[in-house]
Amino acid sequence: MHRKKWVALVIVLAVFLLGLLVEGIYGTYTDLVDHPGFAWEENVVSGYGNSKIVQLFVNGVISGQQNSAGVPSMTELLTEQLRRIEEDELVKAVVLRIDSPGGEVVATDELHRRLLRLKQVRNLPIVVSMGSTAASGGYYLATTGDAIFANPNTLTGSLGVIFNLFNYSEAANKLGVHQYAIKSGRFKDIGSPSRPLTDPERQIFQTLVNESYNNFVDVIVKGRNLSRQRVLEIADGRVYSGEQAKRLGLVDEFGDLEEATRYALSLSGEKEAMVIRYADQLSISKLLFSMKQYWSNPDPLGLNRIWDRQSSPRLLYQFMP
């Protein structure tokens, strides 16, 4: 029993000393840890030579939010990778691999604008390779491509906007739970889940959805060189297979990532090039930053964030069956 107490004391002292060490390093490199930045290694997938073709990956829901451990969002990561490409004169083409149901309207539009900027500044060809799913916001990004490759079974389309509101007023009334909003204006508590949605409120939300939808239509018209009338006919929110999308002019060719990459090489004007992917480097600063975020976070599992995302309404370019 006496030995166990000594072991426990040693462990406590070790943890305390480690804390001092981390705090010392953190104090010395505060700028580095608070702003760990981005660092990537270039992994060569295939090919050779000085020229490069970069494969970028859009996987999962498109979001501008960091996770509970402070890891940068998809938007931040891809934006930084695109900045790196813009500054690298050896990059001659980009292959954008999309396997995503879409996501937040703002995050999707920001990435779309960044891709267009890359094309304008560097005049680089972008070839899109669709994975299992490239729907809604995923297709929004795909419109930046000079060519879109897909599998006949790819799930795409879902061209539109969705805005979800939760309502528990009936259940609350049965339980005798009431919420009173003291507000400065008629619509300050618009969309409150504790009472039914009024017709004027519904119209306000519908106007927001229509604005984002019209922007989506414009993006498809410009990116795919289709008439607005044609886009309005097919952009009714339904999902399409890759085969259906090709018939509708939403997809150019059937092919996998490798075939899309070969096509990107042909557009680059280069005979040979290295095909590279960016791999995140694990640095001491990032490790310390993650540790700091984790241990100072009262909700390390991110449960509050999950609840916030569910309870906080937002405009989405997202396929949500």
Secondary structure, 3 states (H helix, E strand, C coil): CHHHHHHHHHHHHHHHHHHHHHHHHHHHCHHHHHCCCCCEEEEEEECCCCCEEEEEEEECCECCCCCCCCCCCHHHHHHHHHHHHHHCCCEEEEEEEEEECEEEHHHHHHHHHHHHHHHHHHCCCEEEEEEEEEECHHHHHHCCCCEEEECCCCEEECCCCEECCCCCHHHHHHHCCCCCCCCCCCCCCCCCCCCCCCHHHHHHHHHHHHHHHHHHHHHHHHHHCCCHHHHHHHCCCCEEEHHHHHHHCCCCEECCHHHHHHHHHHHHCCCCCEEEEEEECCCHHHHHHHHHHHHCCCCCCCHHHHHHHHHCCCEEEECCC
